[in-house]
């Protein structure tokens, strides 16, 4: 059986809608984050704890611009079905980071952070057949190649 025939998409309609909405979200917030990296994070007057955290993050040299750039790339890749599994894996660290950020620091953004992580988790579930080879053990062919061929002991 061909490798592409073994890869099924679970919940295809829900996965399509979630993938497109998540792609728009990543693309738009990625561009916005790149703007924060260039222009600085907007702060309220007087700065609250969240603003102070973001300023401290900016002062440490955290690569805000590059985080936004990778979010933009992941969002763009997610529009094409062939590159969607890669884009979902690219978005996973960001989505998990945002989940932790809204749980521990920015409680007022839970409305954004929870659906963001939920969309990524749902897409991982839907595309899990694409990721199954990552978790699979060695195959007979890979063992044969690593041992030097058919006749090697």
MISETI-884165 format. One record per residue (C-alpha): residue number from 1; x, y, z. Coordinates in nm, 2 decimals, always signed. Example, Ala and Ser with C-alpha at 12.3 -4.5 7.8 and 13.67 -1.06 7.14 Angstrom:
<pts>
{sepa = 1 u = +1.23 v = -0.45 w = +0.78}
{sepa = 2 u = +1.37 v = -0.11 w = +0.71}
</pts>
This chain:
<pts>
{sepa = 1 u = +0.00 v = +0.00 w = +0.00}
{sepa = 2 u = +0.13 v = +0.35 w = -0.08}
{sepa = 3 u = +0.24 v = +0.57 w = +0.20}
{sepa = 4 u = -0.01 v = +0.85 w = +0.10}
{sepa = 5 u = -0.30 v = +0.60 w = +0.10}
{sepa = 6 u = -0.24 v = +0.52 w = +0.47}
{sepa = 7 u = -0.27 v = +0.88 w = +0.58}
{sepa = 8 u = -0.63 v = +0.97 w = +0.65}
{sepa = 9 u = -0.76 v = +1.30 w = +0.77}
{sepa = 10 u = -0.99 v = +1.27 w = +1.07}
{sepa = 11 u = -1.30 v = +1.50 w = +1.08}
{sepa = 12 u = -1.22 v = +1.65 w = +0.74}
{sepa = 13 u = -1.48 v = +1.93 w = +0.73}
{sepa = 14 u = -1.40 v = +2.04 w = +1.08}
{sepa = 15 u = -1.03 v = +2.02 w = +1.01}
{sepa = 16 u = -1.07 v = +2.23 w = +0.70}
{sepa = 17 u = -1.26 v = +2.51 w = +0.88}
{sepa = 18 u = -1.03 v = +2.50 w = +1.18}
{sepa = 19 u = -0.72 v = +2.50 w = +0.96}
{sepa = 20 u = -0.83 v = +2.80 w = +0.75}
{sepa = 21 u = -0.94 v = +3.00 w = +1.06}
{sepa = 22 u = -0.62 v = +2.91 w = +1.25}
{sepa = 23 u = -0.41 v = +3.01 w = +0.94}
{sepa = 24 u = -0.58 v = +3.35 w = +0.92}
{sepa = 25 u = -0.52 v = +3.39 w = +1.30}
{sepa = 26 u = -0.15 v = +3.30 w = +1.27}
{sepa = 27 u = -0.10 v = +3.51 w = +0.96}
{sepa = 28 u = -0.26 v = +3.82 w = +1.11}
{sepa = 29 u = -0.11 v = +3.79 w = +1.46}
{sepa = 30 u = +0.23 v = +3.70 w = +1.31}
{sepa = 31 u = +0.23 v = +4.03 w = +1.11}
{sepa = 32 u = +0.12 v = +4.22 w = +1.43}
{sepa = 33 u = +0.39 v = +4.05 w = +1.64}
{sepa = 34 u = +0.66 v = +4.14 w = +1.38}
{sepa = 35 u = +0.54 v = +4.50 w = +1.41}
{sepa = 36 u = +0.58 v = +4.48 w = +1.79}
{sepa = 37 u = +0.94 v = +4.35 w = +1.73}
{sepa = 38 u = +1.01 v = +4.65 w = +1.51}
{sepa = 39 u = +0.82 v = +4.93 w = +1.69}
{sepa = 40 u = +0.81 v = +4.80 w = +2.04}
{sepa = 41 u = +0.52 v = +4.67 w = +2.26}
{sepa = 42 u = +0.25 v = +4.93 w = +2.32}
{sepa = 43 u = +0.22 v = +5.01 w = +2.69}
{sepa = 44 u = -0.06 v = +5.17 w = +2.89}
{sepa = 45 u = -0.01 v = +5.46 w = +3.12}
{sepa = 46 u = +0.06 v = +5.37 w = +3.40}
{sepa = 47 u = +0.20 v = +5.02 w = +3.30}
{sepa = 48 u = +0.04 v = +4.73 w = +3.46}
{sepa = 49 u = +0.20 v = +4.40 w = +3.55}
{sepa = 50 u = +0.14 v = +4.26 w = +3.20}
{sepa = 51 u = +0.30 v = +4.57 w = +3.04}
{sepa = 52 u = +0.60 v = +4.54 w = +3.27}
{sepa = 53 u = +0.64 v = +4.17 w = +3.18}
{sepa = 54 u = +0.63 v = +4.25 w = +2.81}
{sepa = 55 u = +0.88 v = +4.54 w = +2.85}
{sepa = 56 u = +1.12 v = +4.31 w = +3.05}
{sepa = 57 u = +1.08 v = +4.05 w = +2.77}
{sepa = 58 u = +1.16 v = +4.31 w = +2.51}
{sepa = 59 u = +1.46 v = +4.44 w = +2.71}
{sepa = 60 u = +1.61 v = +4.08 w = +2.73}
{sepa = 61 u = +1.64 v = +4.07 w = +2.36}
{sepa = 62 u = +1.38 v = +3.80 w = +2.32}
{sepa = 63 u = +1.33 v = +3.76 w = +1.95}
{sepa = 64 u = +0.98 v = +3.89 w = +1.92}
{sepa = 65 u = +1.03 v = +3.97 w = +1.55}
{sepa = 66 u = +1.14 v = +3.62 w = +1.47}
{sepa = 67 u = +0.85 v = +3.47 w = +1.66}
{sepa = 68 u = +0.61 v = +3.68 w = +1.45}
{sepa = 69 u = +0.80 v = +3.58 w = +1.14}
{sepa = 70 u = +0.76 v = +3.21 w = +1.21}
{sepa = 71 u = +0.39 v = +3.25 w = +1.30}
{sepa = 72 u = +0.34 v = +3.43 w = +0.96}
{sepa = 73 u = +0.52 v = +3.15 w = +0.78}
{sepa = 74 u = +0.32 v = +2.88 w = +0.96}
{sepa = 75 u = +0.00 v = +3.06 w = +0.89}
{sepa = 76 u = +0.09 v = +3.09 w = +0.52}
{sepa = 77 u = +0.19 v = +2.72 w = +0.50}
{sepa = 78 u = -0.14 v = +2.62 w = +0.67}
{sepa = 79 u = -0.34 v = +2.74 w = +0.37}
{sepa = 80 u = -0.21 v = +2.47 w = +0.15}
{sepa = 81 u = -0.33 v = +2.12 w = +0.24}
{sepa = 82 u = +0.00 v = +1.96 w = +0.15}
{sepa = 83 u = +0.21 v = +2.17 w = +0.39}
{sepa = 84 u = -0.06 v = +2.19 w = +0.67}
{sepa = 85 u = +0.09 v = +1.91 w = +0.88}
{sepa = 86 u = +0.43 v = +2.09 w = +0.89}
{sepa = 87 u = +0.27 v = +2.42 w = +0.97}
{sepa = 88 u = +0.07 v = +2.27 w = +1.25}
{sepa = 89 u = +0.39 v = +2.14 w = +1.41}
{sepa = 90 u = +0.55 v = +2.48 w = +1.36}
{sepa = 91 u = +0.26 v = +2.64 w = +1.54}
{sepa = 92 u = +0.25 v = +2.40 w = +1.83}
{sepa = 93 u = +0.53 v = +2.56 w = +2.04}
{sepa = 94 u = +0.37 v = +2.90 w = +1.99}
{sepa = 95 u = +0.02 v = +2.77 w = +2.08}
{sepa = 96 u = +0.15 v = +2.59 w = +2.40}
{sepa = 97 u = +0.35 v = +2.90 w = +2.50}
{sepa = 98 u = +0.04 v = +3.12 w = +2.45}
{sepa = 99 u = -0.16 v = +2.88 w = +2.66}
{sepa = 100 u = +0.09 v = +2.90 w = +2.95}
{sepa = 101 u = +0.11 v = +3.28 w = +2.90}
{sepa = 102 u = -0.27 v = +3.34 w = +2.93}
{sepa = 103 u = -0.30 v = +3.09 w = +3.22}
{sepa = 104 u = -0.02 v = +3.24 w = +3.44}
{sepa = 105 u = +0.01 v = +3.60 w = +3.33}
{sepa = 106 u = -0.25 v = +3.75 w = +3.10}
{sepa = 107 u = -0.58 v = +3.62 w = +3.23}
{sepa = 108 u = -0.78 v = +3.88 w = +3.04}
{sepa = 109 u = -0.67 v = +3.71 w = +2.71}
{sepa = 110 u = -0.80 v = +3.36 w = +2.80}
{sepa = 111 u = -1.07 v = +3.41 w = +2.54}
{sepa = 112 u = -0.79 v = +3.42 w = +2.27}
{sepa = 113 u = -0.54 v = +3.18 w = +2.42}
{sepa = 114 u = -0.76 v = +2.88 w = +2.49}
{sepa = 115 u = -0.92 v = +2.86 w = +2.14}
{sepa = 116 u = -0.57 v = +2.91 w = +1.99}
{sepa = 117 u = -0.43 v = +2.61 w = +2.17}
{sepa = 118 u = -0.75 v = +2.41 w = +2.12}
{sepa = 119 u = -0.74 v = +2.47 w = +1.74}
{sepa = 120 u = -0.38 v = +2.35 w = +1.73}
{sepa = 121 u = -0.46 v = +2.04 w = +1.94}
{sepa = 122 u = -0.76 v = +1.96 w = +1.73}
{sepa = 123 u = -0.55 v = +1.99 w = +1.41}
{sepa = 124 u = -0.29 v = +1.76 w = +1.55}
{sepa = 125 u = -0.56 v = +1.51 w = +1.63}
{sepa = 126 u = -0.70 v = +1.54 w = +1.27}
{sepa = 127 u = -0.36 v = +1.51 w = +1.11}
{sepa = 128 u = -0.22 v = +1.25 w = +1.34}
{sepa = 129 u = -0.18 v = +0.99 w = +1.07}
{sepa = 130 u = +0.08 v = +1.22 w = +0.91}
{sepa = 131 u = +0.27 v = +1.22 w = +1.24}
{sepa = 132 u = +0.24 v = +0.85 w = +1.32}
{sepa = 133 u = +0.57 v = +0.76 w = +1.15}
{sepa = 134 u = +0.75 v = +0.99 w = +1.39}
{sepa = 135 u = +0.64 v = +0.76 w = +1.68}
{sepa = 136 u = +0.68 v = +0.43 w = +1.50}
{sepa = 137 u = +0.96 v = +0.20 w = +1.58}
{sepa = 138 u = +1.23 v = +0.10 w = +1.33}
{sepa = 139 u = +1.11 v = -0.09 w = +1.03}
{sepa = 140 u = +1.26 v = -0.40 w = +0.88}
{sepa = 141 u = +1.40 v = -0.19 w = +0.59}
{sepa = 142 u = +1.57 v = +0.06 w = +0.82}
{sepa = 143 u = +1.72 v = -0.22 w = +1.03}
{sepa = 144 u = +1.84 v = -0.39 w = +0.71}
{sepa = 145 u = +2.00 v = -0.06 w = +0.58}
{sepa = 146 u = +2.17 v = +0.01 w = +0.91}
{sepa = 147 u = +2.32 v = -0.34 w = +0.94}
{sepa = 148 u = +2.48 v = -0.32 w = +0.60}
{sepa = 149 u = +2.24 v = -0.51 w = +0.37}
{sepa = 150 u = +2.07 v = -0.84 w = +0.34}
{sepa = 151 u = +2.38 v = -1.06 w = +0.40}
{sepa = 152 u = +2.53 v = -0.88 w = +0.69}
{sepa = 153 u = +2.50 v = -1.04 w = +1.03}
</pts>
